[in-house]
């Protein structure tokens, strides 16, 4: 078997990553390697869990080194509208996924897309998902100012087994660091938190179903998609929307998003 210089360089780099699994610079070393093959502009390694906010293990630094306020908004509650988070919660799977595979029909028309995604991620995103026990998903997301090409996706798919293997091997070291700190208490269900915040902000009592419909609307789902996900009729979706808008005293999805955002910071 004849190996090319590129083959040798790749295997050498993977070997160095294996050696760095317990080192603080593991994530930086991994994304630098990936960037040599497929260019991207932002990245984050995090853990999705059913009863916790996303737990960030590492992220690309801001241009000026300061905390990214938009990303802090994401961690406080906007993650509930993230197509990748929703996909992980609805059907946990291991593999490489791109935005076009998981985004709802009207995603680019949402306030979430306009106010957060296109400013923070810009154009396109792919995510390596590593499904774990306990309804958790270890993720490495790559964001780009340009659409990833078919050739770039094919290349990422080709190296996917190496990346997912490295993610699995890295996890114990991340967990050990978390255990060394005070473990975070389980969060209340997002509906309970949002219901309490809306009650405080607007004096409105929304039902669990209205909260589900509202969140899916804000994530970009059409009425048909919401009906399918919640196993109700399209007409019932419209009724829930009408009641929710009436209770909140609003007339647009933009106003609903503003209330949602306020509720996360309440």
C-alpha positions as CSV (number, residue, x, y, z in Angstrom):
1,X,0.0,0.0,0.0
2,X,1.3,3.4,-1.0
3,X,0.5,6.4,1.2
4,X,0.6,10.0,0.0
5,X,2.2,12.8,1.9
6,X,-1.3,14.1,2.7
7,X,-2.3,10.7,4.2
8,X,0.8,10.6,6.3
9,X,0.3,14.2,7.5
10,X,-3.3,13.4,8.5
11,X,-2.5,10.2,10.4
12,X,0.4,12.1,12.1
13,X,-2.0,14.8,13.2
14,X,-4.5,12.4,14.5
15,X,-1.8,10.7,16.5
16,X,-0.9,14.0,18.0
17,X,-4.5,14.6,18.9
18,X,-4.8,11.3,20.7
19,X,-1.7,12.3,22.7
20,X,-3.4,15.6,23.5
21,X,-6.7,14.1,24.7
22,X,-6.0,15.0,28.3
23,X,-4.5,18.4,27.5
24,X,-6.1,21.8,27.8
25,X,-5.4,22.7,24.2
26,X,-7.2,19.6,22.7
27,X,-10.1,21.5,21.2
28,X,-7.9,24.2,19.7
29,X,-5.6,21.5,18.2
30,X,-8.6,19.7,16.8
31,X,-10.3,22.7,15.1
32,X,-7.0,23.8,13.7
33,X,-6.6,20.4,12.0
34,X,-10.1,20.5,10.6
35,X,-9.6,24.1,9.4
36,X,-6.7,22.9,7.2
37,X,-9.1,20.7,5.2
38,X,-12.4,22.7,5.4
39,X,-12.3,26.4,6.3
40,X,-14.8,27.8,8.8
41,X,-15.2,31.0,10.8
42,X,-16.5,29.9,14.2
43,X,-16.7,26.8,16.4
44,X,-18.0,25.6,19.7
45,X,-17.8,22.3,21.6
46,X,-20.7,21.7,23.9
47,X,-22.9,19.2,25.6
48,X,-26.7,19.1,25.1
49,X,-28.7,17.6,28.0
50,X,-32.4,17.2,28.5
51,X,-32.4,18.8,32.0
52,X,-29.6,21.4,31.7
53,X,-28.7,24.4,29.6
54,X,-26.0,23.6,27.0
55,X,-22.6,23.1,28.7
56,X,-19.8,24.7,26.8
57,X,-16.4,22.9,26.9
58,X,-14.6,25.3,24.5
59,X,-15.4,28.0,21.9
60,X,-13.6,30.2,19.5
61,X,-12.5,33.5,21.0
62,X,-14.1,36.8,20.0
63,X,-12.1,39.1,17.9
64,X,-11.3,41.4,20.8
65,X,-11.1,38.6,23.4
66,X,-14.3,39.7,25.2
67,X,-17.3,37.4,26.0
68,X,-19.7,37.2,23.0
69,X,-23.0,38.7,24.3
70,X,-25.0,37.0,21.6
71,X,-23.7,33.6,22.6
72,X,-24.5,34.4,26.2
73,X,-28.1,35.1,25.1
74,X,-28.0,31.7,23.4
75,X,-26.9,29.9,26.6
76,X,-29.6,31.7,28.6
77,X,-32.4,30.4,26.5
78,X,-32.1,31.0,22.7
79,X,-30.7,27.5,22.5
80,X,-34.4,26.3,22.8
81,X,-34.8,27.7,19.2
82,X,-31.6,26.2,17.8
83,X,-32.5,23.7,15.0
84,X,-29.6,21.5,16.1
85,X,-30.7,21.5,19.7
86,X,-34.3,20.7,18.7
87,X,-33.2,17.9,16.4
88,X,-31.1,16.4,19.2
89,X,-34.0,16.5,21.6
90,X,-36.5,15.1,19.1
91,X,-34.3,12.3,17.7
92,X,-30.9,11.8,19.1
93,X,-28.5,10.5,16.5
94,X,-24.7,10.2,16.0
95,X,-23.3,11.6,12.9
96,X,-22.5,14.8,10.9
97,X,-25.4,17.1,10.2
98,X,-25.7,20.4,8.3
99,X,-28.1,23.2,8.9
100,X,-30.2,22.5,5.8
101,X,-31.0,19.0,7.2
102,X,-32.4,20.1,10.5
103,X,-33.7,23.7,10.0
104,X,-37.5,24.2,9.9
105,X,-39.3,25.4,6.8
106,X,-39.3,29.1,7.8
107,X,-36.1,29.2,9.7
108,X,-34.5,32.1,7.8
109,X,-37.7,34.2,8.4
110,X,-37.5,34.0,12.1
111,X,-36.5,36.6,14.6
112,X,-34.0,34.1,16.0
113,X,-32.3,33.9,12.6
114,X,-32.3,37.6,12.0
115,X,-31.2,38.7,15.4
116,X,-28.9,35.9,16.4
117,X,-28.0,33.3,13.8
118,X,-27.0,35.5,10.8
119,X,-25.0,37.8,13.2
120,X,-23.3,35.1,15.2
121,X,-23.0,32.1,12.8
122,X,-23.6,34.2,9.6
123,X,-24.5,31.7,6.8
124,X,-24.1,28.0,7.4
125,X,-23.4,25.5,10.1
126,X,-22.5,21.8,10.4
127,X,-22.4,19.8,13.6
128,X,-20.7,16.6,14.6
129,X,-23.1,14.8,17.0
130,X,-21.9,12.1,19.4
131,X,-24.9,10.5,21.2
132,X,-24.2,9.5,24.8
133,X,-26.0,7.8,27.6
134,X,-28.5,9.7,29.7
135,X,-30.1,11.6,26.8
136,X,-27.0,13.7,26.2
137,X,-25.3,14.7,23.0
138,X,-21.7,15.9,22.7
139,X,-21.4,18.3,19.8
140,X,-18.8,20.1,17.8
141,X,-20.3,22.9,15.7
142,X,-18.6,24.7,12.8
143,X,-20.0,28.0,11.5
144,X,-19.2,29.6,8.2
145,X,-19.7,33.0,6.5
146,X,-20.2,31.0,3.3
147,X,-22.3,28.0,2.5
148,X,-20.3,24.8,2.9
149,X,-19.8,23.2,-0.6
150,X,-20.8,19.7,-1.4
151,X,-17.1,18.8,-1.6
152,X,-16.4,20.2,1.8
153,X,-19.4,18.3,3.3
154,X,-18.1,15.1,1.6
155,X,-14.7,15.6,3.1
156,X,-16.1,16.2,6.6
157,X,-18.2,13.1,6.2
158,X,-15.1,11.1,5.2
159,X,-13.2,12.1,8.4
160,X,-16.3,11.9,10.6
161,X,-15.3,8.5,12.2
162,X,-12.0,10.0,13.4
163,X,-13.7,13.2,14.8
164,X,-16.5,11.3,16.6
165,X,-13.9,8.8,18.0
166,X,-11.9,11.7,19.4
167,X,-15.0,13.4,20.9
168,X,-15.9,10.2,22.7
169,X,-12.4,9.8,24.0
170,X,-12.2,13.4,25.2
171,X,-15.5,13.3,27.1
172,X,-14.1,11.6,30.3
173,X,-11.6,14.4,30.8
174,X,-14.3,17.1,30.4
175,X,-16.6,15.2,32.9
176,X,-13.7,14.9,35.4
177,X,-13.2,18.7,35.3
178,X,-17.0,19.2,35.9
179,X,-17.0,16.8,38.8
180,X,-14.1,18.6,40.4
181,X,-16.3,21.7,40.5
182,X,-19.6,22.0,42.3
183,X,-22.1,20.0,40.1
184,X,-24.9,22.2,38.7
185,X,-28.4,21.4,40.1
186,X,-30.9,20.1,37.5
187,X,-32.9,22.9,35.8
188,X,-36.6,23.1,36.0
189,X,-38.4,22.2,32.7
190,X,-38.1,25.1,30.3
191,X,-41.9,25.3,30.1
192,X,-42.1,25.9,33.9
193,X,-39.4,28.6,33.7
194,X,-41.0,30.3,30.7
195,X,-44.5,30.1,32.1
196,X,-43.3,31.7,35.4
197,X,-41.4,34.5,33.5
198,X,-44.4,35.3,31.2
199,X,-46.7,35.4,34.3
200,X,-44.3,37.9,35.9
201,X,-43.8,40.0,32.7
202,X,-47.2,40.0,31.2
203,X,-49.5,38.6,33.9
204,X,-50.6,36.0,31.4
205,X,-51.1,32.3,32.1
206,X,-50.1,30.2,29.1
207,X,-50.9,26.5,28.8
208,X,-48.1,24.0,28.2
209,X,-49.5,23.4,24.7
210,X,-49.5,27.2,23.9
211,X,-45.8,27.3,25.1
212,X,-44.9,24.4,22.8
213,X,-46.7,26.1,19.8
214,X,-45.0,29.4,20.6
215,X,-41.5,27.9,20.8
216,X,-41.9,26.0,17.6
217,X,-43.2,29.1,15.8
218,X,-40.2,31.0,17.0
219,X,-37.9,28.3,15.8
220,X,-39.3,28.6,12.2
221,X,-41.8,25.7,12.0
222,X,-44.8,26.2,9.8
223,X,-48.3,25.4,11.1
224,X,-48.1,22.1,9.3
225,X,-44.7,21.2,10.9
226,X,-46.0,22.2,14.3
227,X,-49.1,20.1,13.8
228,X,-47.0,17.1,12.8
229,X,-44.6,17.5,15.7
230,X,-47.3,17.9,18.3
231,X,-49.7,15.4,16.7
232,X,-52.5,17.9,16.5
233,X,-54.4,19.5,13.6
234,X,-53.4,22.6,11.8
235,X,-56.6,24.3,12.9
236,X,-55.8,23.5,16.5
237,X,-52.3,25.1,16.1
238,X,-54.0,28.2,14.8
239,X,-56.4,28.3,17.8
240,X,-53.5,28.0,20.2
241,X,-51.6,30.8,18.4
242,X,-54.7,33.0,18.6
243,X,-55.3,32.4,22.3
244,X,-51.6,33.0,23.0
245,X,-51.5,36.3,21.2
246,X,-54.6,37.4,22.9
247,X,-53.4,36.5,26.4
248,X,-50.1,38.3,25.7
249,X,-51.7,41.3,24.0
250,X,-49.5,41.0,20.9
251,X,-50.1,40.8,17.1
252,X,-46.8,39.6,15.7
253,X,-44.1,37.0,16.0
254,X,-41.6,39.7,16.5
255,X,-43.4,40.8,19.7
256,X,-43.5,37.2,20.8
257,X,-39.8,36.8,20.3
258,X,-39.1,39.9,22.4
259,X,-41.2,38.5,25.2
260,X,-39.4,35.2,24.9
261,X,-36.0,37.0,25.1
262,X,-37.1,39.0,28.1
263,X,-38.3,35.9,29.8
264,X,-34.8,34.3,29.5
265,X,-33.3,37.3,31.2
266,X,-35.9,37.7,33.9
